[in-house]
Amino acid sequence: MGTQQISVLIAGAGPTGLTLGCELARRGVAFRLVDKAAQYFHGSRGKGLQPRSLEVMDDLGVIDRILELGRFHLPFRGYEGGKVIGEQDMHAGRYPTPSTPYASPMIIPQWRVEETLRGLLERLGGRVELGTELVGLEQDAEGVTATLAHADGSTEVVRSRFLVACDGGKSFVRKHLEIPFEGETWKDERMYVADVTATGLDREAWHAWPKHPDGFFTLCPLPSTEQYQFQAAVPVGSEEEPSLELFRKILKERTEGMPIELTGMTWSSLYRANVRMVSRYREGYIFLAGDAAHVHSPAGGQGMNTGIQDGYNLGWKLAAVLEGAPEALLDTYEEERLPVAAGVLGVSSKLHRQITASGNASGQRDAVTLQLGISYKEMSLSRAAGGALKIAAGDRAPDAPGERVDGTAARLFDLYRGPHWTLLRLFGSGGWVLDAVDGVKYGDVVASRDGVVAGAASGVAEVFVDAGGHVAEAYGGSGEYLLVRPDGYAGWIGTAGEVEDLRWYMGRQGLGNRD
């Protein structure tokens, strides 16, 4: 059998690899997604989606399913023995607004996120190849040659233009490339994590015993399951391996005999706090993403979300280059995502220290931890040529409800959804500065007066009516053009007077134009 030729090989089918696979699949890229596991993982290694990741799910078209499976605003209830000492919503006051439809994190088991993304992948014509391990790789001036080992003992050779390592903290690819994984392991800060079934406890709060001498202990109900996530600090010097018997003992001791019973366990782990990341995300035609590039404390729910957004950032760029965009576009993946990982690593480490010191998970929760404040300002793909808006090039493009010309309700996120770039003219008039461009969807945001559209766009544009004034509130604008990237960040901002600069910018991304 000859060597198979594909565009992208993805190693690892966790949230990062699945997000990347969905991005490539909806753009028609030929890829394979392999995972060495024999079956899908059904544990709650992670259990939260941040608002920015929920926006990714919205763009991918699976947000309704995700919302069915998760829960917002689960209060944190603290105990001393059997006595409740307080209850707190860590995200009190964070509710949807016109610009931010998902304002607080959602509790949802990681395996439910993966299940949802796998379903989307299959609808898009892709699939995960289980029991398929990447065991060898070489790259040359044209691409990557990979050796895959199958569960039946057979091997095959695959030739790809690009390889993306989403193969976790113990990444084979990262080790093969000898890319340093710099950071530290906190050997004395260990934690038992498990998915358990229990009786004698309600599912309306995240239950926590923070002040026991042996360390904190929590039971968090996992939405869309009958299980709880068990977390318990491991006392310094303890060498016991996780087991249901041990967890029953911890529960009895740290709750001081509350009538709670653990009736089963489907998954467990002994977690050792690792805080590490790579110094580069790319080696030729090979890229690192997710835990292969950065591992975090679970505090603050940052790791899975950062990986999802790695895949979301890289996917459209790989597709664009495969379609003819300059390969330099791929350099912006490391430029944009490495500083994010470094920042997130600091946030999760700080929260970890706070929680292990006090047992209180109600620490810092702001735009940084929610990942809504991530910006690529002053980076290669962010260009302000003129005009003045309330957002800067590189910032997240906010949502806003409005109407289509026929009066039906719509959102800006509806206009952005999909694999295209979106060019908006904000409250302008007259003809457009550009005719249709491949890969770009046009939109003309206009003011509304008594429901009547004034100054509607030319035939190339879809008109979005700012009926409630929410676009003006979030963006401002008096005729500026805004080019929104496929991943929902502002790319180019300018006026009709900078049309040549807009054409230049589009050309850099391989969009081209027709006069």
C-alpha positions as CSV (number, residue, x, y, z in Angstrom):
1,M,0.0,0.0,0.0
2,G,1.4,3.4,-0.9
3,T,1.8,6.4,1.4
4,Q,-1.5,8.3,2.0
5,Q,-1.4,12.0,1.1
6,I,-3.4,14.4,3.2
7,S,-3.2,18.1,4.1
8,V,-3.3,18.0,7.9
9,L,-2.7,15.2,10.4
10,I,-4.0,15.9,13.9
11,A,-2.6,13.8,16.8
12,G,-5.0,13.8,19.8
13,A,-8.8,13.9,19.9
14,G,-9.4,15.9,23.0
15,P,-11.2,19.3,23.0
16,T,-8.3,20.9,21.2
17,G,-8.0,18.4,18.4
18,L,-11.7,18.2,18.0
19,T,-12.1,21.9,17.7
20,L,-9.3,22.0,15.1
21,G,-10.9,19.1,13.2
22,C,-14.3,20.8,13.1
23,E,-12.6,24.0,11.8
24,L,-10.8,22.1,9.0
25,A,-13.9,20.0,8.2
26,R,-16.2,23.0,7.6
27,R,-13.6,24.4,5.3
28,G,-13.3,21.2,3.2
29,V,-9.7,20.5,4.2
30,A,-8.5,16.9,3.8
31,F,-7.3,15.8,7.3
32,R,-7.1,12.8,9.7
33,L,-7.7,13.0,13.4
34,V,-6.1,10.1,15.3
35,D,-6.0,9.2,19.0
36,K,-4.1,6.3,20.6
37,A,-6.9,5.6,23.1
38,A,-8.9,2.5,22.5
39,Q,-12.2,4.2,23.5
40,Y,-13.5,7.7,24.2
41,F,-12.6,9.3,27.5
42,H,-15.6,9.7,29.9
43,G,-14.1,11.5,32.8
44,S,-14.4,15.1,34.1
45,R,-10.8,16.0,33.8
46,G,-12.1,19.5,33.1
47,K,-15.6,20.7,33.9
48,G,-16.1,24.3,32.7
49,L,-16.4,26.3,29.6
50,Q,-15.5,30.0,29.8
51,P,-17.7,32.6,28.0
52,R,-15.3,33.0,25.1
53,S,-15.3,29.2,24.5
54,L,-19.1,29.3,24.6
55,E,-18.9,31.9,21.8
56,V,-16.7,29.4,19.9
57,M,-19.4,26.8,20.3
58,D,-21.9,29.4,19.0
59,D,-19.9,30.0,15.9
60,L,-19.5,26.3,15.3
61,G,-23.3,25.9,15.6
62,V,-23.5,23.6,18.6
63,I,-24.3,26.1,21.3
64,D,-27.9,24.9,21.8
65,R,-26.7,21.4,22.6
66,I,-24.0,22.7,25.0
67,L,-26.5,24.8,26.8
68,E,-28.7,21.8,27.3
69,L,-25.9,19.8,28.9
70,G,-24.4,22.4,31.3
71,R,-25.4,24.8,34.0
72,F,-24.6,28.4,34.9
73,H,-24.4,30.0,38.3
74,L,-23.9,26.9,40.5
75,P,-23.3,28.4,43.9
76,F,-20.3,27.4,46.0
77,R,-21.5,26.1,49.4
78,G,-19.0,25.9,52.3
79,Y,-19.2,23.6,55.3
80,E,-17.4,22.9,58.6
81,G,-18.3,19.3,59.2
82,G,-22.0,19.1,58.9
83,K,-22.6,22.8,59.3
84,V,-23.1,25.2,56.4
85,I,-20.9,28.2,56.9
86,G,-21.9,30.1,53.8
87,E,-22.9,30.0,50.1
88,Q,-21.7,32.2,47.3
89,D,-22.3,32.6,43.6
90,M,-18.8,33.1,42.3
91,H,-20.3,34.9,39.3
92,A,-23.0,36.9,40.9
93,G,-24.1,39.8,38.7
94,R,-22.7,38.3,35.6
95,Y,-25.6,37.9,33.2
96,P,-26.0,38.2,29.4
97,T,-25.9,41.6,27.8
98,P,-26.4,42.6,24.2
99,S,-22.7,42.5,23.6
100,T,-21.9,39.4,25.7
101,P,-24.5,36.6,25.3
102,Y,-22.5,34.3,27.6
103,A,-21.4,36.3,30.6
104,S,-20.2,33.6,33.1
105,P,-18.6,30.1,32.9
106,M,-20.7,27.0,32.5
107,I,-20.2,23.9,34.5
108,I,-20.2,21.0,32.0
109,P,-18.2,17.7,32.0
110,Q,-15.3,17.7,29.6
111,W,-16.5,14.4,28.0
112,R,-19.8,16.1,27.2
113,V,-18.0,18.9,25.3
114,E,-16.0,16.2,23.4
115,E,-19.1,14.2,22.6
116,T,-20.8,17.3,21.2
117,L,-17.8,18.2,19.0
118,R,-17.5,14.6,17.8
119,G,-21.1,14.8,16.7
120,L,-20.5,18.0,14.8
121,L,-17.3,16.5,13.2
122,E,-19.3,13.5,12.0
123,R,-22.0,15.7,10.5
124,L,-19.3,17.5,8.7
125,G,-18.0,14.3,7.3
126,G,-15.0,13.7,9.6
127,R,-14.3,11.1,12.3
128,V,-11.9,10.2,15.1
129,E,-9.7,7.2,14.5
130,L,-9.3,5.5,17.9
131,G,-6.6,3.0,18.6
132,T,-4.3,4.8,16.2
133,E,-1.0,6.1,17.7
134,L,1.6,8.4,16.2
135,V,4.9,6.6,16.8
136,G,7.3,8.2,14.3
137,L,7.7,11.4,12.3
138,E,10.1,13.1,10.0
139,Q,9.8,16.4,8.2
140,D,11.5,17.8,5.2
141,A,11.2,20.9,3.0
142,E,7.8,19.8,1.7
143,G,5.9,18.5,4.7
144,V,5.8,15.7,7.3
145,T,6.0,11.9,7.1
146,A,4.3,10.2,10.0
147,T,4.1,6.5,11.1
148,L,0.9,5.4,12.7
149,A,0.5,2.2,14.7
150,H,-2.9,0.6,14.9
151,A,-4.5,-1.5,17.7
152,D,-4.3,-4.6,15.5
153,G,-0.5,-4.3,15.3
154,S,-0.3,-2.9,11.8
155,T,1.4,0.3,10.8
156,E,1.0,2.8,8.0
157,V,2.9,5.8,6.7
158,V,1.0,9.0,6.1
159,R,2.3,12.1,4.3
160,S,0.9,15.4,5.3
161,R,1.6,19.0,4.6
162,F,1.1,19.9,8.3
163,L,1.0,18.0,11.6
164,V,-0.7,19.4,14.7
165,A,0.2,17.9,18.0
166,C,-2.9,17.9,20.3
167,D,-1.5,14.9,22.2
168,G,-1.5,16.2,25.7
169,G,1.0,17.1,28.4
170,K,3.1,14.0,27.7
171,S,3.1,14.8,24.0
172,F,5.1,12.4,21.8
173,V,5.5,15.1,19.2
174,R,6.9,17.7,21.6
175,K,9.4,15.2,23.0
176,H,10.4,14.0,19.6
177,L,11.1,17.6,18.5
178,E,13.0,18.1,21.8
179,I,11.1,21.3,22.5
180,P,11.7,22.2,26.2
181,F,8.6,22.1,28.4
182,E,9.6,24.8,30.9
183,G,8.1,25.3,34.3
184,E,7.7,23.3,37.5
185,T,6.0,20.5,39.2
186,W,4.6,21.2,42.7
187,K,5.4,17.9,44.2
188,D,3.8,18.6,47.6
189,E,0.5,19.9,46.0
190,R,-1.4,16.9,44.8
191,M,-5.1,16.2,44.5
192,Y,-7.4,13.3,44.0
193,V,-9.9,13.8,41.3
194,A,-12.7,11.4,40.4
195,D,-16.2,11.0,39.0
196,V,-18.4,9.4,41.7
197,T,-22.1,8.7,42.4
198,A,-23.4,9.7,45.8
199,T,-26.5,9.8,47.9
200,G,-27.4,12.2,50.7
201,L,-26.4,15.3,48.9
202,D,-28.4,17.7,46.8
203,R,-27.3,18.8,43.3
204,E,-28.0,22.5,43.7
205,A,-24.6,23.6,44.9
206,W,-20.9,22.9,44.6
207,H,-20.3,21.4,48.1
208,A,-16.9,22.2,49.8
209,W,-15.2,21.5,53.1
210,P,-12.3,24.0,52.9
211,K,-10.8,24.0,56.4
212,H,-10.0,20.4,57.3
213,P,-6.4,20.0,58.6
214,D,-5.7,17.4,55.8
215,G,-6.8,19.9,53.1
216,F,-9.8,20.9,51.1
217,F,-12.5,18.5,49.9
218,T,-15.3,19.2,47.4
219,L,-18.1,17.4,45.6
220,C,-19.4,19.2,42.5
221,P,-22.6,17.9,40.7
222,L,-21.8,17.3,37.1
223,P,-24.8,18.6,34.9
224,S,-26.4,16.2,32.4
225,T,-25.1,13.2,34.5
226,E,-25.9,11.6,37.8
227,Q,-22.4,12.0,39.0
228,Y,-20.3,14.4,41.1
229,Q,-16.7,15.4,40.6
230,F,-14.8,14.5,43.8
231,Q,-11.7,16.6,44.6
232,A,-9.6,16.3,47.7
233,A,-6.2,17.6,48.6
234,V,-3.7,14.9,49.3
235,P,-2.0,15.3,52.7
236,V,1.8,15.9,52.5
237,G,3.6,12.6,52.9
238,S,0.6,10.4,51.9
239,E,1.3,7.8,49.3
240,E,-2.1,6.2,48.9
241,E,-3.3,5.5,45.4
242,P,-6.9,6.6,44.5
243,S,-9.7,4.1,45.2
244,L,-13.4,4.2,46.2
245,E,-12.5,2.9,49.6
246,L,-10.0,5.7,50.2
247,F,-12.5,8.3,48.9
248,R,-15.1,7.0,51.3
249,K,-12.6,7.4,54.2
250,I,-11.8,11.0,53.1
251,L,-15.5,11.9,52.9
252,K,-16.2,10.6,56.4
253,E,-13.2,12.3,57.9
254,R,-13.5,15.7,56.2
255,T,-17.3,16.0,56.5
256,E,-17.2,14.7,60.1
257,G,-19.6,12.0,59.5
258,M,-22.3,13.7,57.4
259,P,-24.8,11.1,56.0
260,I,-23.3,11.1,52.5
261,E,-22.5,7.8,50.8
262,L,-20.3,7.2,47.7
263,T,-22.0,4.5,45.8
264,G,-19.8,4.2,42.8
265,M,-16.8,5.6,40.8
266,T,-16.2,5.6,37.0
267,W,-12.9,7.4,36.8
268,S,-10.2,8.6,39.1
269,S,-6.8,10.2,39.0
270,L,-4.0,11.4,41.3
271,Y,-3.3,14.9,40.0
272,R,0.1,16.5,40.5
273,A,0.3,20.3,40.0
274,N,2.3,21.0,36.8
275,V,2.7,24.5,35.4
276,R,4.6,24.3,32.2
277,M,4.7,25.6,28.7
278,V,6.8,25.6,25.6
279,S,8.9,28.5,24.3
280,R,7.7,28.0,20.7
281,Y,4.6,26.6,19.1
282,R,6.0,25.7,15.7
283,E,8.8,23.6,14.2
284,G,8.6,23.8,10.5
285,Y,5.4,22.2,9.4
286,I,4.6,20.9,12.9
287,F,2.5,22.8,15.4
288,L,1.8,22.3,19.1
289,A,-1.6,23.1,20.6
290,G,-3.5,22.6,23.9
291,D,-1.8,20.6,26.7
292,A,1.0,19.7,24.3
293,A,2.0,23.4,24.5
294,H,0.9,24.4,28.0
295,V,-0.4,22.7,31.2
296,H,-2.1,24.5,34.0
297,S,-3.5,24.1,37.4
298,P,-7.2,23.2,37.1
299,A,-8.0,26.3,39.2
300,G,-10.0,28.8,37.3
301,G,-11.0,26.4,34.5
302,Q,-8.4,27.7,32.0
303,G,-6.7,24.7,30.5
304,M,-9.4,23.1,28.3
305,N,-10.6,26.6,27.2
306,T,-7.1,27.7,26.2
307,G,-6.7,24.6,24.1
308,I,-10.1,25.0,22.4
309,Q,-9.1,28.5,21.4
310,D,-5.7,27.3,20.2
311,G,-7.5,25.0,17.8
312,Y,-9.9,27.8,16.8
313,N,-7.1,30.2,16.0
314,L,-5.0,27.7,14.1
315,G,-7.7,26.0,12.0
316,W,-8.7,28.9,9.8
317,K,-5.1,29.9,9.2
318,L,-4.1,26.4,8.1
319,A,-7.1,26.3,5.7
320,A,-6.2,29.7,4.3
321,V,-2.6,28.7,3.6
322,L,-3.7,25.5,2.0
323,E,-6.0,27.5,-0.2
324,G,-3.1,29.8,-1.3
325,A,-2.7,32.4,1.4
326,P,1.0,33.3,2.2
327,E,2.5,30.8,4.6
328,A,3.7,33.7,6.8
329,L,0.1,33.7,8.1
330,L,0.9,30.6,10.1
331,D,3.6,32.5,12.1
332,T,0.8,34.5,13.7
333,Y,-0.5,31.4,15.5
334,E,2.5,31.4,17.9
335,E,2.6,35.2,17.9
336,E,-1.0,35.4,19.2
337,R,-1.4,32.3,21.3
338,L,1.9,32.0,23.1
339,P,1.4,35.2,25.1
340,V,-2.1,34.1,25.9
341,A,-0.9,30.8,27.3
342,A,1.7,32.6,29.4
343,G,-0.8,34.9,30.8
344,V,-3.3,32.2,31.5
345,L,-0.6,30.1,33.2
346,G,0.0,33.0,35.6
347,V,-3.7,33.4,36.4
348,S,-4.4,29.7,37.0
349,S,-1.3,29.4,39.2
350,K,-2.3,32.4,41.3
351,L,-5.8,30.9,41.7
352,H,-4.3,27.5,42.6
353,R,-2.3,29.1,45.4
354,Q,-5.3,30.9,46.7
355,I,-7.5,27.8,46.8
356,T,-4.9,25.5,48.3
357,A,-4.1,28.1,51.0
358,S,-7.7,28.8,52.0
359,G,-9.9,26.1,50.4
360,N,-12.0,29.0,48.9
361,A,-12.6,28.9,45.2
362,S,-14.1,32.3,45.1
363,G,-11.0,34.2,44.0
364,Q,-10.3,36.4,41.0
365,R,-13.0,36.0,38.3
366,D,-12.8,38.8,35.7
367,A,-12.4,39.3,31.9
368,V,-9.0,37.6,32.1
369,T,-10.3,34.4,33.6
370,L,-13.5,34.5,31.5
371,Q,-11.2,34.9,28.5
372,L,-13.4,37.6,27.0
373,G,-10.5,40.1,27.5
374,I,-8.1,38.2,25.2
375,S,-6.9,40.6,22.6
376,Y,-4.4,40.5,19.7
377,K,-3.8,44.2,19.6
378,E,-0.5,45.5,18.1
379,M,0.1,42.1,16.5
380,S,0.6,41.3,12.8
381,L,-3.0,40.7,11.9
382,S,-4.3,43.8,13.7
383,R,-4.3,47.0,11.7
384,A,-6.0,50.3,12.3
385,A,-5.7,52.4,9.2
386,G,-8.1,55.2,10.2
387,G,-11.4,56.0,11.8
388,A,-12.2,55.6,15.5
389,L,-14.3,52.9,17.0
390,K,-15.0,51.8,20.6
391,I,-13.0,48.6,19.9
392,A,-9.4,48.4,18.6
393,A,-8.0,46.2,15.9
394,G,-7.2,42.9,17.6
395,D,-10.1,43.0,20.1
396,R,-12.9,40.6,20.3
397,A,-15.8,41.7,18.1
398,P,-18.9,42.0,20.4
399,D,-22.3,40.6,19.6
400,A,-25.4,42.9,19.2
401,P,-29.0,42.1,18.6
402,G,-30.8,43.9,15.8
403,E,-32.9,43.2,12.7
404,R,-32.7,42.2,9.1
405,V,-34.4,44.5,6.6
406,D,-37.6,42.4,6.7
407,G,-37.9,43.0,10.4
408,T,-36.8,39.5,11.6
409,A,-34.6,39.4,14.6
410,A,-30.9,38.8,14.1
411,R,-27.5,39.1,15.9
412,L,-24.1,40.3,14.7
413,F,-22.9,36.8,15.7
414,D,-25.3,35.5,13.0
415,L,-23.5,37.6,10.4
416,Y,-20.1,36.4,11.7
417,R,-21.0,32.7,12.0
418,G,-19.1,30.5,9.6
419,P,-15.7,30.2,8.0
420,H,-15.6,33.5,6.3
421,W,-14.3,37.0,7.0
422,T,-17.0,39.7,7.5
423,L,-16.7,43.2,6.3
424,L,-19.0,45.7,8.1
425,R,-19.6,49.3,7.3
426,L,-20.8,50.9,10.5
427,F,-23.5,53.5,9.8
428,G,-22.3,54.7,6.5
429,S,-24.1,55.7,3.3
430,G,-23.6,55.5,-0.5
431,G,-21.9,52.8,-2.4
432,W,-19.4,50.3,-1.1
433,V,-15.7,50.8,-1.5
434,L,-15.2,47.2,-2.7
435,D,-17.0,44.9,-4.9
436,A,-17.5,41.2,-3.8
437,V,-14.4,39.5,-2.6
438,D,-14.0,35.7,-2.3
439,G,-14.1,34.5,1.3
440,V,-15.7,37.7,2.6
441,K,-19.3,38.2,3.7
442,Y,-20.4,41.8,3.6
443,G,-22.7,43.5,6.1
444,D,-23.9,47.1,6.3
445,V,-25.0,48.2,9.7
446,V,-27.5,51.1,9.4
447,A,-29.4,53.2,11.9
448,S,-33.1,52.7,12.2
449,R,-35.7,55.4,12.6
450,D,-39.2,54.1,13.3
451,G,-38.2,50.8,11.8
452,V,-37.4,52.4,8.4
453,V,-33.9,51.7,7.0
454,A,-32.2,54.9,5.8
455,G,-29.1,54.8,3.6
456,A,-29.3,51.1,2.7
457,A,-26.3,49.4,1.2
458,S,-25.5,48.5,-2.4
459,G,-26.4,45.1,-3.7
460,V,-23.3,43.3,-2.5
461,A,-24.1,43.9,1.2
462,E,-26.6,42.4,3.6
463,V,-28.2,45.1,5.7
464,F,-28.2,44.7,9.5
465,V,-30.5,47.2,11.2
466,D,-29.4,48.5,14.6
467,A,-32.9,48.7,15.8
468,G,-32.1,48.9,19.5
469,G,-28.9,50.9,19.2
470,H,-26.8,48.0,20.6
471,V,-24.3,48.1,17.7
472,A,-23.7,51.8,18.2
473,E,-23.2,51.2,22.0
474,A,-20.7,48.4,21.5
475,Y,-18.8,49.7,18.4
476,G,-19.6,53.3,17.7
477,G,-19.0,54.3,14.2
478,S,-19.7,56.9,11.6
479,G,-19.0,55.2,8.3
480,E,-15.9,53.2,9.3
481,Y,-15.2,49.8,7.8
482,L,-14.4,46.9,10.1
483,L,-13.1,43.6,8.8
484,V,-13.8,40.8,11.3
485,R,-11.6,37.7,11.2
486,P,-13.1,34.2,10.9
487,D,-12.4,33.7,14.7
488,G,-14.4,36.8,15.7
489,Y,-11.6,39.3,16.3
490,A,-11.3,42.7,14.7
491,G,-8.7,42.5,11.9
492,W,-8.7,45.8,10.0
493,I,-10.4,49.2,10.9
494,G,-10.4,52.1,8.5
495,T,-12.5,54.5,6.4
496,A,-13.4,54.6,2.7
497,G,-10.3,56.8,2.3
498,E,-8.0,53.8,3.2
499,V,-9.5,51.4,0.6
500,E,-6.1,50.7,-0.9
501,D,-4.8,49.7,2.6
502,L,-7.8,47.4,3.0
503,R,-7.0,45.8,-0.4
504,W,-3.4,45.3,0.7
505,Y,-4.5,43.8,4.0
506,M,-6.9,41.4,2.3
507,G,-4.2,40.4,-0.1
508,R,-1.9,39.5,2.8
509,Q,-4.6,37.0,4.0
510,G,-5.0,35.5,0.5
511,L,-8.5,37.0,0.1
512,G,-7.8,38.9,-3.1
513,N,-10.4,41.3,-4.7
514,R,-12.2,42.0,-7.9
515,D,-12.6,45.6,-9.1
